[in-house]
């Protein structure tokens, strides 16, 4: 640490004064003026508004991509385990169940996925998709639609051969 008697102590005081960290900075002021603080806050507010508006539509798309990935996971599991796997959609979540070969029911719960405050809808009051041991789909159709309540909707589709994809519907 430098003491006032050191030859370089005056240099440090001058540097601190220019950076407004020591009393007696530029023109005797200390700190920042209200106008300078308001300009910085305004710039930060504009940047935050732009960032939030760009991020607004990604939640529904992300949930649809997760649903697609989980459908692909269920299909792979059906092929690997040589059994049927069913996905059941509810309003705010969906579950993946595997067929228990001994009982013949879908009693082995693999996972339950919640989509938060997004909503899931499905066509024709049929809220299940079932993959066979060959990876094909029993009831190929649009599996579900995930929406955020602001008009942004993403549909998750399946084909009879087991192909899964998503489409945007606005």
Backbone as a ProteinNet text record, in pm:
[ID]
protein_1_A
[PRIMARY]
XXXXXXXXXXXXXXXXXXXXXXXXXXXXXXXXXXXXXXXXXXXXXXXXXXXXXXXXXXXXXXXXXXXXXXXXXXXXXXXXXXXXXXXXXXXXXXXXXXXXXXXXXXXXXXXXXXXXXXXXXXXXXXXXXXXXXXXXXXXXXXXXXXXXXXXXXXXXXXXXXXXXXXXXXX
[TERTIARY]
84.2	0	87.9	52	130	91.4	190	166.3	182.6	125.3	138.8	282.8	374.6	514.5	579	515.8	571.9	567.2	666.5	669.7	554.4	493.8	387.7	247.1	233.4	100.8	15.8	75.4	0	-61.6	4.7	-48.8	-177.3	-180.1	-299	-414.4	-388.7	-495	-550.7	-462.3	-510.9	-597.7	-559.1	-637.8	-773.6	-775.3	-901.3	-989.2	-931.6	-1009.9	-1074.9	-1003.7	-1059.9	-1175.4	-1165.8	-1271	-1384.8	-1379.2	-1481.6	-1492.6	-1385.7	-1387.7	-1333.6	-1275.1	-1220.3	-1279.6	-1288.9	-1341.8	-1255.6	-1320.2	-1247.1	-1216.5	-1305.3	-1284.9	-1289.1	-1336.8	-1344	-1431.5	-1384.4	-1451.6	-1512.4	-1452.6	-1494.8	-1621.1	-1680.2	-1802.5	-1768.2	-1864.6	-1848.3	-1973.1	-1957.3	-2070.6	-2124.2	-2243.4	-2304.5	-2426.4	-2453.5	-2570.7	-2697.6	-2811.3	-2939.5	-2965.7	-2928.6	-2949	-2870.2	-2746.6	-2666.2	-2727.4	-2775.3	-2838.7	-2967.1	-3046.9	-3171.6	-3145.1	-3040.8	-3006.1	-2967.9	-2886.1	-2845.6	-2966.5	-3055.5	-3176	-3266.8	-3277.3	-3357.6	-3303.5	-3173.1	-3110.3	-3132.8	-3120.4	-3143	-3288.9	-3383.8	-3525.4	-3558.2	-3503.1	-3526.7	-3467.6	-3347.4	-3283.7	-3365.4	-3415.1	-3496.2	-3627.4	-3690.3	-3815.9	-3794.7	-3686.2	-3655.5	-3629.6	-3553.6	-3520.8	-3646.4	-3736.9	-3857.7	-3952.6	-3961.4	-4051.1	-3998.7	-3868.6	-3812	-3830.2	-3831	-3839.5	-3983.1	-4080.2	-4219.6	-4275.4	-4245.8	-4307.3	-4232.2	-4122.3	-4039.2	-4087.6	-4168.4	-4210.9	-4298.3	-4395.2	-4482.6	-4403.1	-4313.2	-4231	-4140.2	-4082.5	-3996.5	-4074.7	-4196.2	-4279.5	-4317.4	-4344.1	-4376.3	-4254.7	-4137.4	-4016.2	-3989.4	-4018.2	-4004.6	-4104	-4227.6	-4328.4	-4283.7	-4229.9	-4179.2	-4067.5	-3975.4	-3864.6	-3916.7	-4017.2	-4072.3	-4151.4	-4217.6	-4284.4	-4180.9	-4070.3	-3963.7	-3903.5	-3891.1	-3841.4	-3937.4	-4066.8	-4166.2	-4161.7	-4145	-4134.9	-4012.3	-3898.1	-3775.3	-3790.3	-3858.1	-3880	-3969.4	-4070.1	-4159.1	-4081.4	-3993	-3912.4	-3813.9	-3746.2	-3644	-3703	-3817	-3877.6	-3972.6	-3993.4	-4081.5	-4222.2	-4275.9	-4408.5	-4476.2	-4590.5	-4663.5	-4637	-4625.5	-4608.3	-4714.4	-4782.2	-4892.1	-4857.6	-4891.3	-4878.1	-5019.5	-5050.1	-5182.1	-5168.4	-5243.4	-5237.9	-5350.9	-5317.6	-5414.8	-5399.1	-5474	-5474.9	-5339.1	-5267.3	-5139.3	-5023	-5044.1	-4934	-4963.9	-4867	-4887.2	-4800.2	-4842.5	-4770.4	-4737.2	-4629.6	-4583.5	-4595	-4672.1	-4695.1	-4658	-4599.5	-4561.2	-4654.8	-4684.7	-4772.4	-4702.9	-4770.7	-4721.6	-4768	-4674.1	-4709.8	-4779.8	-4755.7	-4818.8	-4965.3	-4999.4	-5138.5	-5213.7	-5141.2	-5206.4	-5260.6	-5214.9	-5259	-5138.7	-5168.2	-5062.5	-5038.1	-4975.3	-4958	-4815.6	-4722.1	-4584.2	-4564.3	-4571.9	-4554.1	-4406	-4373.7	-4235.6	-4203.7	-4293.9	-4267.4	-4396.8	-4401.7	-4509.3	-4445.2	-4484.8	-4424.5	-4530.5	-4496.2	-4586.7	-4539.7	-4633.5	-4598.3	-4627.4	-4648	-4669.1	-4802.6	-4801	-4927.6	-4963.2	-4894.6	-4934.5	-5049.5	-5125.7	-5236.4	-5214.8	-5259.5	-5250.7	-5392.8	-5415.6	-5544.4	-5517	-5618.1	-5603.5	-5731.9	-5724.7	-5843	-5935.2	-6060	-6159.9	-6172	-6144.5	-6154.4	-6074.7	-5976.2	-5889.3	-5754.1	-5727.7	-5607.5	-5491.4	-5490.2	-5380	-5314.2	-5186.4	-5108.3	-5041.9	-5052	-4993	-4894.8	-4771.5	-4668.8	-4663.4	-4652.9	-4644.2	-4498.4	-4477.6	-4341.9	-4259.3	-4325.7	-4254.1	-4224.8	-4270.5	-4247.5	-4355.1	-4456	-4564.3	-4667.3	-4758.9	-4858.9	-4994.9	-5066.5	-5201.6	-5297.8	-5295.6	-5392.9	-5319.6	-5264.5	-5186.5	-5278.3	-5241.9	-5318.4	-5238.9	-5287.5	-5219.7	-5231.6	-5118.8	-5120.9	-5173.3	-5120.3	-5164.9	-5128.1	-5191.5	-5159.7	-5123.4	-5008.7	-4963.7	-4972.4	-5044	-5061.9	-5035.1	-5001.9	-4968.2	-5077.3	-5193	-5301.5	-5291.3	-5186.3	-5168	-5173.6	-5230.7	-5244.6	-5132.2	-5028.8	-4918.3	-4945.4	-4955.4	-4986.2	-4887.6	-4850.6	-4762.9	-4830	-4840.9	-4900.4	-4790.4	-4807.8	-4718.1	-4793.2	-4736.3	-4802.4	-4731.6	-4808.8	-4751.5	-4804.2	-4723.3	-4763.7	-4776.7	-4850.2	-4865.8	-4733.4	-4633.8	-4504.6	-4422.7	-4470	-4400.1	-4325.3	-4331.6	-4263.8	-4333.4	-4254	-4307.2	-4247.1	-4330.8	-4281.5	-4373.5	-4326	-4406.3	-4429	-4541.9	-4576.2	-4632.3	-4602.8	-4657.9	-4794.5	-4890	-5024.7	-5056.6	-5079	-5109.5	-5248.3
-118	0	123.1	222.1	344.6	440.9	510.1	610.5	747.8	849.2	984.2	1028	967.7	1006.6	941.5	839.3	774	869.8	860.5	953.5	932.5	812.7	785.5	799.3	837.7	845.5	953	1058.9	1163.9	1114.2	1020.5	965	887.5	810.1	732	824.6	927.7	1022.5	1089.3	1125.4	1187	1089.6	962.6	863.6	844.6	832.7	817.7	940.9	1057.2	1179.7	1184.1	1140.7	1141.3	1042.6	929.3	828.1	859	971.2	1015.5	923.7	857	771.4	842.2	955.2	1031.1	1171.1	1234.9	1372	1465.5	1563.9	1663.1	1616	1535.9	1486.9	1601.5	1578.5	1681.2	1796.4	1911.4	2037.3	2032	1955.4	1955.9	1875.8	1808.3	1729.9	1592.3	1533.4	1397.9	1318.4	1198.8	1117.3	1156.6	1104.2	1129.4	1218.7	1296.4	1384.1	1302.5	1358.9	1292.8	1268.5	1361.6	1346.2	1226.8	1210.5	1097.7	964.7	958.2	836	805.9	908.5	888	839.2	890.2	844.5	696.9	657.3	516.9	428.5	468	390	379.8	487.9	485.3	386.9	384.8	290.8	147.2	123.5	-11	-53.7	37.1	4.7	-29.9	45.5	17.1	-118.8	-147.7	-276.5	-392.1	-375.6	-481.4	-501.6	-394.3	-406.2	-481.5	-453.5	-524	-671.9	-700	-839.4	-918.5	-860.9	-933.4	-952.9	-855.4	-871.9	-977.6	-991.3	-1094.1	-1232.9	-1242.5	-1370.4	-1417.7	-1336.1	-1361.6	-1488.6	-1518.7	-1632.1	-1762.8	-1764.6	-1883.9	-1992.1	-1958	-2057.2	-2165.5	-2124.5	-2222.5	-2308.2	-2246.5	-2322.3	-2420.9	-2377.5	-2464.3	-2582.7	-2558	-2667.1	-2764.9	-2713.5	-2801.5	-2885.3	-2825.6	-2901.5	-3008.1	-2975.2	-3074.6	-3189	-3155	-3258.9	-3349.5	-3290.1	-3369.8	-3463.5	-3409.8	-3492.3	-3605.1	-3578.2	-3682.6	-3786.5	-3744.8	-3841.9	-3931.6	-3873	-3952.9	-4048.9	-4001.3	-4086.7	-4203.6	-4175.7	-4281.6	-4382.9	-4333.9	-4424.2	-4513.6	-4453.9	-4532.2	-4635.4	-4596.8	-4689.2	-4805.9	-4777.7	-4884.5	-4985.1	-4934.7	-5023.9	-5103.1	-5034	-5098.5	-5206.8	-5177.1	-5271.1	-5370	-5353.9	-5441	-5446.6	-5328.6	-5318.9	-5191.5	-5159.6	-5038.3	-4931	-4806.9	-4692.4	-4589.7	-4539.3	-4444.2	-4310.2	-4202.1	-4066.4	-4013.3	-3966.3	-3912	-3763	-3682	-3536.6	-3489.2	-3398.9	-3329.7	-3180.6	-3097.3	-2953.6	-2887.1	-2920.3	-2855.2	-2953.3	-3080.3	-3176.4	-3296.3	-3382.3	-3507.9	-3614.2	-3738.5	-3847.1	-3955.6	-4027.3	-4136.4	-4264.7	-4361.9	-4488.6	-4604.3	-4708	-4825.9	-4941.5	-5023.6	-5138.3	-5241.8	-5282.5	-5390.9	-5521.3	-5602.7	-5724.4	-5827.6	-5823.8	-5923.4	-5891.9	-5763.1	-5725.7	-5680.2	-5640.8	-5592.8	-5451.1	-5376.5	-5237.7	-5144.1	-5017.2	-4915.8	-4866.4	-4949.4	-4916.1	-4875.1	-4885.3	-4845.3	-4699.4	-4609	-4465.3	-4437.5	-4382.4	-4348.9	-4206.1	-4112.8	-3971.6	-3892.3	-3779.9	-3682	-3546.6	-3479	-3351.5	-3242.4	-3135.4	-3022.5	-2906.6	-2835.8	-2724.1	-2588.7	-2585.7	-2459.5	-2397.2	-2266.3	-2196.9	-2197.7	-2277.1	-2297.7	-2398	-2399.7	-2495.4	-2594.9	-2717.4	-2824.2	-2861.4	-2866.9	-2914.7	-3029	-3109.6	-3222.6	-3235.8	-3291.9	-3299.9	-3416.3	-3399.6	-3507.1	-3576.4	-3507	-3563	-3691.8	-3714.2	-3831.3	-3781.4	-3792.8	-3732.6	-3829.7	-3938.3	-4033.9	-4059.9	-4087.5	-4135.6	-4264.5	-4369.9	-4497.8	-4544.2	-4569.9	-4624.1	-4775	-4846.4	-4992.2	-5035.4	-5163.5	-5217.6	-5196.5	-5171.3	-5143.8	-4994.6	-4911.7	-4768.1	-4694	-4763.9	-4696.3	-4643.3	-4559.6	-4495.5	-4556	-4592.5	-4648.3	-4545.3	-4425.7	-4323.1	-4196.8	-4201.3	-4088.4	-3970.9	-3855	-3731.7	-3621.7	-3497.7	-3398.1	-3442.4	-3465.9	-3518.1	-3415.2	-3293.7	-3191.2	-3053.6	-2952.4	-2812.3	-2746.9	-2680.4	-2610.1	-2461	-2387.8	-2243.3	-2168.4	-2039.4	-1956.6	-1857.5	-1862.3	-1770.9	-1636	-1612.9	-1485.9	-1506.2	-1616.3	-1642.1	-1720.7	-1753.8	-1833.1	-1980.2	-2060.4	-2202.4	-2285.3	-2398.5	-2494.1	-2630	-2694.5	-2827.5	-2932.3	-3039.3	-3153.9	-3261.7	-3308.3	-3404.6	-3539.7	-3644.9	-3778.4	-3838.3	-3920	-3996.2	-4143.4	-4222.4	-4364.2	-4438.8	-4401.8	-4470.9	-4429.5	-4328.5	-4287.4	-4155.8	-4091	-3962.3	-3857.6	-3770.7	-3668.8	-3534.7	-3430.9	-3297.6	-3193.1	-3067.6	-2958	-2852.9	-2783	-2673.8	-2558.3	-2438.7	-2319.8	-2287.9	-2259.4	-2218.1	-2089.5	-1983	-1855	-1807.5
0	0	0	-79.7	-89.3	22.6	74.1	177.7	115.5	176.5	119.4	100.5	172.7	157.5	36.5	-24	-141.8	-261.2	-352	-466.1	-564.6	-568.8	-665.9	-608.2	-483	-422.9	-488.8	-536.9	-605	-735.1	-804.5	-928.6	-902.4	-796.3	-763.8	-728.3	-652.9	-616.3	-741.8	-836.9	-960.4	-1040.4	-1049.4	-1122.4	-1055.6	-924.4	-853.1	-869.8	-875.1	-892.1	-1029.5	-1131.3	-1265.9	-1274.4	-1206.1	-1208	-1110.5	-1046.8	-950.1	-829.7	-793.9	-676.7	-552.9	-570.5	-457.7	-458.4	-341	-336.8	-420.7	-478.7	-556.4	-695.8	-758.6	-894.2	-992.6	-1111.8	-1214.1	-1166.2	-1175.6	-1139.8	-998.9	-908.6	-769.4	-741.6	-842.7	-819.9	-764.9	-701	-650.6	-687.7	-751.4	-791	-927	-960.3	-1090.1	-1072.1	-1173.2	-1165.9	-1189.6	-1153	-1172.3	-1320	-1404.9	-1548.5	-1603.1	-1560.5	-1606.4	-1562.3	-1439.1	-1391.4	-1467.3	-1498	-1570.8	-1713.8	-1777.5	-1913.3	-1910.9	-1813.9	-1803.2	-1775	-1685.4	-1656.4	-1779	-1856.4	-1978.6	-2080.1	-2097.2	-2190.7	-2143.7	-2013	-1959.8	-1978	-1960.2	-1976.1	-2121.2	-2215.2	-2357.3	-2395	-2347.7	-2375.9	-2317.5	-2195.1	-2133.2	-2209.2	-2254	-2328.5	-2459.5	-2527.1	-2652.5	-2624.1	-2518.8	-2486.2	-2450.6	-2371.3	-2332.8	-2449.9	-2539.5	-2653.9	-2750.8	-2762.7	-2849.1	-2788.5	-2657.8	-2588.7	-2569.7	-2602	-2567.5	-2630.4	-2754.8	-2822.5	-2812.2	-2742.2	-2741	-2644.9	-2547.6	-2449.4	-2512.9	-2594.9	-2659.8	-2758	-2832.2	-2927.3	-2853.4	-2744.3	-2665.6	-2609.4	-2560.9	-2508.4	-2619.2	-2740.3	-2853.2	-2892.7	-2890.3	-2921.8	-2815.5	-2689.6	-2582.8	-2603.2	-2642	-2666.6	-2781	-2885.7	-2998.4	-2951.8	-2872.6	-2822.4	-2734.1	-2652.8	-2566.8	-2646.4	-2754.2	-2841.7	-2909.8	-2952.4	-3013.5	-2910.5	-2788.3	-2679.6	-2655.3	-2655.6	-2635.2	-2749.7	-2871.9	-2987.7	-2975.1	-2938.7	-2921.1	-2810.4	-2703.8	-2593.2	-2635.4	-2716.4	-2764.4	-2849.6	-2934.5	-3018.5	-2932.7	-2842.8	-2759.9	-2669.7	-2607.8	-2513	-2580.5	-2712.6	-2789.7	-2728.3	-2702.2	-2641.4	-2689.6	-2637.2	-2672.9	-2567.7	-2614.8	-2524.3	-2559.9	-2457	-2477.9	-2414.5	-2487.2	-2436.6	-2418.7	-2299	-2267.4	-2239.6	-2314.1	-2298.5	-2207.4	-2117.1	-2033.8	-2058.6	-1989.6	-2018.5	-1998.9	-1893	-1864.9	-1850	-1884.6	-1877.7	-1969	-1982.2	-2054.3	-1988.8	-2000.2	-1935.3	-2037.6	-2008.3	-2093.9	-2012.2	-2064	-1994.9	-2087.1	-2028.2	-2104.2	-2068.1	-2166.8	-2146.5	-2059.4	-1954.3	-1869.1	-1932.9	-1978.4	-2052.5	-1965.3	-1836.8	-1750.1	-1724.9	-1708.7	-1680.1	-1804	-1909.4	-2030.8	-2020.3	-1919.5	-1902.8	-1908.4	-1932.1	-1935.1	-1791.9	-1712.7	-1571.4	-1535	-1627.5	-1598.2	-1639.2	-1542.8	-1570.4	-1592.8	-1709.4	-1743	-1700	-1731.5	-1701.3	-1711.1	-1638.9	-1652.3	-1675.4	-1780.9	-1819.3	-1805.9	-1733.6	-1713.2	-1799.7	-1862.7	-1950	-1885.4	-1756.2	-1684.9	-1718.8	-1746.3	-1774.3	-1922.9	-2002.6	-2141.2	-2143.3	-2250.4	-2256.1	-2369.9	-2344.9	-2443.9	-2485	-2615	-2666	-2763.1	-2790.1	-2880.1	-2959.8	-3080.1	-3166.5	-3130.3	-3161.5	-3156	-3021.2	-2914.1	-2779	-2761	-2846.2	-2833.1	-2786.3	-2658.6	-2602.5	-2585.4	-2664	-2652.2	-2787.9	-2782.1	-2897.3	-2849.7	-2927.7	-2888.6	-2995.3	-2952.3	-3041.1	-3023	-3136.1	-3131.5	-3118.3	-3105.8	-3092.7	-3219	-3332.1	-3457	-3475.2	-3382.3	-3390.8	-3466.6	-3512.9	-3584.8	-3484.8	-3535.7	-3450.8	-3480.7	-3377	-3394.5	-3451.8	-3399.6	-3437.5	-3483	-3604	-3654.6	-3685.7	-3635.1	-3650.5	-3582.8	-3586.2	-3501.7	-3355.8	-3293.3	-3157	-3059.2	-3065.2	-2971.6	-3025.1	-2967.6	-2996	-2864.7	-2861.5	-2741.8	-2770.8	-2685.2	-2706.9	-2578	-2595.6	-2479.4	-2442.5	-2506.7	-2474.1	-2542	-2619.1	-2690.2	-2841.1	-2883.4	-3026.1	-3087.9	-3012.5	-3066.4	-3035.1	-3141.7	-3126.8	-3206.8	-3151.8	-3218.7	-3214.6	-3330.2	-3338.5	-3349	-3274.1	-3281.6	-3358.6	-3470.3	-3559.2	-3556.3	-3587.9	-3606.2	-3736.2	-3799.3	-3918.8	-3879.4	-3958	-3923.4	-3910	-3989.3	-3982.7	-3861	-3785.5	-3664.7	-3676.9	-3792.5	-3808.4	-3720.6	-3656.6	-3565.9	-3605	-3615.7	-3647.6	-3584.5	-3584	-3529.3	-3637.9	-3626.7	-3718.3	-3637	-3683.7	-3618.5	-3677.2	-3592.4	-3631.9	-3557.7	-3631.6	-3565.3	-3598.5
[MASK]
++++++++++++++++++++++++++++++++++++++++++++++++++++++++++++++++++++++++++++++++++++++++++++++++++++++++++++++++++++++++++++++++++++++++++++++++++++++++++++++++++++++++++

